[in-house]
Amino acid sequence: MKLAREVKVGPFILGGKNPVRVQSMCNTDTRDAEATVKQIKILENAGCEINRVAVPDMDAAKTLGKIKQAIETPLVADIHFDYKLALEAIKQGVDKVRINPGNIGDKAKVKEVVLACKDKGVAIRIGVNAGSIKELRKFPGQPNWTDEKWAEVMVGEALEQADLLEQLNFKDYLVSLKSDNLFRTVAACELLASKTDIPQHIGLTEAGSFLAGTVKSAIAMSRLLSQGIGATIRISLTEDPKMQVRAAYEILKALGLRQYGPNIISCPTCGRTQVDISGTVKALEEQIYSDKELIRLSTGKKIAVMGCAVNGPGEARDADFGIAGGRGEGLWFKKGEIIEKIPQQIWIKRILEEIKK
Ligand code: SF4
């Protein structure tokens, strides 16, 4: 695989040996600047580094400047069908436009978008989704292709578009090749990486619900990331976008590519448990992963939330600190050493205080 060339998006240099950046997409009405900014701020607090918004019409395009001014992270405009929306988005100051070669129109229109991007230093993502490739229009239903054939056609369409950008001497672009099928997605991304040094935005599309989509995405993304493929990542889930950010980081964290918050070790609970371990872990994670500062301060820390004293402090001996539950209370311990008993009501408060120390 070739090392991807570098592309600048806002403050980030993507590709090369740079960190894989986490991206998400708002599900607010972009025309409602207030709601969209509010959601982007929540995503920024969860650690999202690049935010994309849908631009379905000219009113949405004209709102982008207002949104851009109110947020800290690079803004990506997602454009389908109408190249004029892309031109307006560029005028409004977005950092990147995502266009779909399957529906953006003829070469002259794409050329106009590219020249406007060049003029303003805006990057482009050529986003190829398996469901909207031009080749599919030749078939009444779904063609009976192998994953390799899907990959070939998807990469072909991406490169056709990329050639147009290259002819205009435009290099600041990424490509994404997505499908809801993980094997097709992996085959397509691998094929592109074997042929070119174009940096890739990776992810499945329409991956599904939180659990199913995260599992599918983790399998696909680990195959790509372990080969060095992926400059940015988005885990597309039917779920709060904040959880998409979380899922992306958990994948990167598990692969040792990024750090993100603590390593929380918690027991599965059993007949000995007399406290609410699952509720405690959920509430703790909710607080940490909604606050950039708590994420930063807790990064690299190992925190234990165990159901009982039988296995708690012993099994979690290497945790920096943690709780081992009893009946409505718990043992507060540090590095395997029991410090004191504390009531369940103050567990989270105590853990957060310890993180902030
Ligand atoms: S730590 Fe205790 S409560 Fe949790 S699973 Fe083990 S034995 Fe059960």
Boltz pocket constraint, residues with backbone or C-beta under 6 A from the ligand:
constraints:
  - pocket:
      binder: B
      contacts: [[A, 267], [A, 268], [A, 269], [A, 270], [A, 271], [A, 272], [A, 273], [A, 306], [A, 307], [A, 308], [A, 309], [A, 310], [A, 311], [A, 312]]
      max_distance: 6.0
